Each structure stands twice: as C-alpha cells, then as structure tokens.
Amino acid sequence: MTTISKALRRGFWPLAVLLLAAGCAARKPAPANYVVFPPPPDEPRIQYLMSYGSESELGARGKFSDFVVGKERVYRPIIKPYGITIKKGKIYVCDTQAVNVSIADLAARKMRYLKPVGAGAFKVPINIAVDDDGTMYITDTGREQVLIFDKNLNYLGAIGVKDEMKPCGIALAGDRLYLTDLKGRCVRVYDKASRQLLRTFPTLDLDDQKRLFQPTNLAIGDDGRIYVSDTGGFAVKVYDAQGNHLQTFGELGVTPGRFAMPKGIGVDRQNRCYVIDAAAPVAQVFDPEGRLLMWFGEPRSSGPAALYLPAGLAIDYDNLGLFQKYVAPGQKLEYLILVTNQAGPNKVSVYGFLKKR
C-alpha cells in the first residue's frame, strides 16, 4: 500500500494532500508556452520572460519543504511601483504606496527594502538611478528632492531645496546627472560629483513642438541624445547633449503611434525608443526617426505578458545570464526590457529582445 493510501485510510487528509502535491511537483513539467511579440507566424522580436510581485515569487521562501516543516514564509510585496532599474544582478523598484525602494537580488532570490527614517526618509519615491559604485539617486516628488544613498543604504545627502523643483525622471551619463522637473517644466543637468546645477533646458518660450509641458521620465542614448516623455504634451521630445531640440514624435490618441499617457522610456544601442503608455496600456517601440515599429503588452491579447497601468521602464544589456533560461529554444537575448505595473499581480515584468543563435 502506498504512503498516500495509508494516510487516506487513517484519516490524515491534509498530509495526504500535501504528499500528493509533492508528487505532482516532481513530475516533468509540460513544454513551455512562450509568449512572443509579434505573435506567430511573424518572426518573434520580443519575448515575455518572467514576472514577480513579491520576494516569495523570486523563490526565496514558500517552497513545499518549508511549508511542511513550518518555516516562516517571507512575502515582502511590491504594492504600487513606478521607477525601475537593474544593476549587477539586482532590480531596484520605487514603491510609491509602500514608500520604499525594493531591492531584489536575483541570484540569491531575496528581496530587501530601503525605507530610511530621519533625514533620509521618503515621502513619494518615484524614480531611481544606480551608479557603477552602487550609489543610488532617488527622486522624491513629495520631498521635491533627489535623495542619495550609498551601496550599504546609508543616507549621503540630497539635491534641491524647498520649493526649488519637483523632480521625477532621472538618468546618469558619465559625470552628469539628468532630472526632469515637473515644476519648472524642464530638464535639469547636474555635475554628479559636486551636485551643482549646470544648466536647464528647454526654455518655456519655445513653440509647442520643442518645449515641455509635463516631463515625467527620460532616457539617455549612447550618442548623448536625451529622450523625454512629455506626459502633458502627449509626445516624446528629443534633445542633444547641449539641450537643443532635435525631434518630436507622437500626439494625443489611443491608436498605434500616438500617446494617451506616455511615462516610462528607454533607448537601446540601435536608438530604438521604448515608450510606456499607461492609459493604453502598451509599450510602443519606435525607430530612430520616430516611426512606430511594434508594440507589446496589450491586455486583451497578451495573457501573462499583459501590462496593467504600467509606469516605469528600463533597458539592460549587463544581466542577460540571469534570464537566458527563460528564452525559447533557438533564441538568445540581446537585451532586457523591464516594466513596472501599478495594477495586477505582476508588479515587475521582464521581457527580452531576441536574436537567433
């Protein structure tokens, strides 16, 4: 008689169910149902890789063996994320509702929170950039400052004084720190070492195609171009490194190539621009001339890869090894696209841009 049968005869139903679950978990998994964009029969360009909304979904706790022996389960959820970045195997997410920054160590499958008190306390942490040495720069629209922490989560100081600005987007490039300022409707450029303001752009007297109405997020291309999501202008504005306007693409609308609420933005090494539309909700991909190439994440057709009130976006070339195991046979990753969702269970979704082996 099997162990499960004996348990059933003796009336140990909970244990029998658990043993049955363990047996099922040991079975060979079914073939993966890969979600790709565009869907077949077109050649896939982007694949949905994985999502998580808490530490337990990283695999740190909640295993069957832990449940049986009664170990404490660690949940550590993300509630309402906005900004996201990845650095050296760690994903950093600003949680505006929990008022913290979650730091997910993908190799260790653990998560911790940055939730400072005292002088470094958050009000509304919105976006984050992490330098090569682990220094974190976090925009806080509640405090109207940029808060700076070292790799050990120690508070180092702040940029900005009362009523000076309302920073939102943030990006690092060389020795420069770039911010979008919702109050001044501009981009502010700082010297990273001295934290001194160098310049702002554009001026408010430009025409509607060149000036900014509600700049939320920004990204810096390898060529130094600065891409800004102008949420209030329903467009993306592009400037050179000196702040001169180069290009505007997009307009108000919900059809492909237009924007209802552009937010998160990123640029790959071929100057393809990714833009999150929180109201549509999709991620749209544009060529260097601002022409629409494709989109992904539309909820009605994307299944587990769907986006729900998406906000932040980041592109990464340095952590591919952590995600290659999710990739369909015959494909490999060229880079990662990370997106935050403010609604639904998948608070962080990871996609990969594909190339054939």
N, C-alpha and C positions, 0 to 999 in steps of 0.2 A: 504494500500500500504506500502511495506517495506521501510526502510530508504534508502537502496541501490537503489531501484526502483525510489524513489523520486529524488535522486541525479542524476541518469541517465537521467531522464526526464528534469531536469533543466540544464543539460549540465556540471555538476560538475564531469567530468570523473576522474581526479586524486584522488579526495576524495572517489569516488565510488570504485576505485581500492584498495585504502588503507583500506577501510572498509571491502571489500571482503577478503583482505589478513588477516585482523584481525580475521574475522570469520573462515577462514581456519586454522589459527594458533591455534584457540581454540578447534579444533576437536581432538578427541582421536588419538594419534599417532599410526602408524602401528607397528606391532610387530618388535622388533629389529632384524636386520640381523647381528648376532655376527660373527666376523672373528676370527677363531682359527687356531692354528698350533699344530700338523699336522692337515690337514683338515679331515672331516668325510670320511670313517667310523672309522678312528683311534681315539683313546681316546685323547681329547684335552689336551695339556700341557701348551700352552701359548695363551693368548687372547689379541688381539688389543683392547685397551680401549678408547683412545681419542688422538687428536692432536690439536695443536694450532700454529699459526704463528704471532699473534699479541694480544694486550690486548682486542680488540673487540671480539675475539674468546673465551676469558675467560668469557664473559658475563657481563663485567662491563658497557659497553655502547652499543649503536646500537640497543636497544630494540625498538619495534614498537611504544610504547608510547613516547619514547624520540624523535623518528623521527617525529611524528605527531606534537608535541609541539615545535619542532625546536631546541632542545638542541644540543650543540656542540658534535659531535661524537669524541671519543678518539680512535685512531688507534694504535699507538705505535708498529710498526712492528719489527720483528726479520729478519735480512737480510741474513747473512751468518754465521750461528752458528757453533761452534766447541765444546768446552768443556761444560759439564753439570754436575750439582749435585743438590740434593734436601736436604733441611734441615728445619725441623719444619714447614712444610706446604708451603715452598717457593722453587720454582725452579729457579736456577741460571744458566744463559747461557752466555758464552763468544761469542760475535758477532765480528768476525774479520773484517768485512767490515764496519759496523756502528761504530766500535771502542768503544764499550761499553760492559757492562755486564747488561743484563736484569734480573730483579728480579720479578718473578710472584708470587703474594700472592694468592694461590688457594682458600682460604676461602673467602677473600674479593673480589676475581675476579678482581684484579687490578694489574697493572704492573708499575714498575718504572725502571729508568736507573741509573746505576753507570757510569758516564762519567766525571771523575775528570779532573781538569786543574792544571797547575803549576807543582809542584814536583811529584805529583802522576799521571800525565797524561799518558794515554795508547798510545802505538804505534800499537802493534798487540796482544791484549789479546787472549790467546789461550786455557788455561785450568784453572779450579778453584777448590779449596777445601775449605770447610767451617767448622770451628771448633764448638764445642758444645756451646761456648760463643758467637757465631756469627762472630768471626774474619774470614775474607776472605783472602785467599792466591791465588794470580792470577799470572800465568806465562805469561810473555810477551816476545815473540820471537823477537820483534822489538827492545825493550829496552835491551833485554838479561838479564832480572832481574825477580825476584819474587816480586810483589808489595803486600803490606799488608794493609788492611783496617779493621776498627772495625765495629761493627754491625750498627752503625749510619752513615756509609760510610765515616768516617774520615780517611785520609791517615796516616798510622803509620810508614812507612819506607819501605826499600827494602833489599832484599838479592842479593848479586852479585855486582861486579864492572865491569867496561868497559873491554870487551874482555875476561872475565873470563870463560863464559859459554854461552850456548844458551838453556835455559830451555824450556821444552814442557809439558810433563806429570807431574802430581802432585798428591800426596796422603798423608794423615795423618794417623798415627798409634801410639797411646799412646803419648809419649813425643817426637816423631820423625817426621820429615818432609822429604819425599822422592821426588826427582825430576829426570826426565830423561834429559840428557844433549846431545843435538844433536851435539854440537861442540866437546865435549870430548868423545862421543860415550860410555856413561856410565850412571850409576845411582849414584846420589849424595845424601848422607844422612846427615841431619842437626839435631842438637838439637833445638827443637821448641822454647824453652824459650830464649836461648842465641843467636840463629840464627847462631851458629858456625858449620862449616863443620866438621863432624866426620869421614867420610870415603867415598870412591868411589869404585865402582865395576862394571863389572869385568875389568881385565887388558886387554890391546889390544893384548897381545902376546898369548892368548888362541886360540884354534882351532875354526873353523867357527861355530860349534855347540854350543859353550859356549860364545863367545864374541858377542858384539853388533855392528851392522853396522849403523842403523838409528833408535834409540829408541825414539818412539813418546809418547806412553801412558803407564801407569802402574796401577796396582791394587794390594792391599794387602789382602791376605786371613786371615781368623780368626786364622789360625795356624802360621801366620807370614810370610808365603811364599810370594814372590814378583813376580808378573806376568808382563812381559814387552812385548809390541807389538814392534817387531823389523821390522819396515816397510821395511827397506833396506835389511833385511835378509829373508823377506817373511816367518816369523815364529814367534812363541811365545816362549820366553825364561823364564824359571822359576828358581829362586834363593831362598836360605834360608835366614833367617834374618841376617846372617853374610855375605851374598853376595856370597856364594858358589853355583856354578851351579848345578841344580838338574835334569833339564829336558828341552828338546826342542821338540816342535811338530809343524807340518805344513811345507810346502815347496812351491816353486813357482808353481802356476797353478790356474785355474778357476773352477776346479771340486771340489765337496764337500770334505772338509778336508784339502784343500790347500788354499793358500792366494795369491792374486794379489797386495793388498794394505791394510794390516792389520793396524787398527788405534785404535778406542775406545775399551776398555777392562774392564771387571768386573768379580768378583768371588762371588758366592753365598755361603751360610753356609755349603753346602754339597761339596764344592770345585768344583762345575761345573763352567767352564770358558766360558764366553761370549766374542766373538771377532767380531768386526765390520770389514767387508771388503768393503772399499769404492769403489773399482773398480768392484766388482762382480754384484750388490751390495747386500749383505745379512748380517745378523747376524748369526754366527755359534755358536753352543753350544757343548762343549767338556766335557767328564768325567775327573776325577782326573788323569787318565793315559794318557790323551791327545787323546782319541778316540772320533770321531765325534758322537754325539747323534742325533742332528737335526739342522735345520736352518730355518729361517723365514725372511720375508720381500722382497723376490724376486719380482720385479715389475710386471712381466708378469702374475703372479698368485695370487697376494696379495690384489688387489683392493685398498681400502683406507688405508690399513695397509702397503703399499709398502714403501720401502726405496729408496731415491734418493740422491746419493752422501752422504751417511751417514758418520759421523765423530766421534762424541763422544758417550759414553755410561756410564750409572750409574745404580747401583743396590741399592734398598732401601727397608728396612723392616719396617720403622717407620711411614709411611704416608699412610697406606693402607685404612684407613677410608675415605679418600678423594676420593677414586676411586672405592669403592665397589659397588656403584650404577650403574656402567657400566658393571658389571660382569653378565654373563649368569646365568639363574636360576639353582640351584643345585650346584653351584660352589662358592668358595671363594678364596680370594687372599692369596698366601703365601708370595710373594714379588713382587716388581715393577721392570721393566726394562725400562729405559728412554734412548731414542736415539735422536740425532740431525741429521737433514737433511740439507745439504748445498744447495740443489736444490729443486724445487717444493714448493707448498704452505704450507705443513705440516712441519714447521721447527723443532718442537718438537713432537715426537710421544711417547706415553706411552703404554706399554704392561704389562700384569700381568702373573706371573707364577701361575697356578691354582692348587687347591686341592679340592676334593669333600667335601661337607658339611657333 
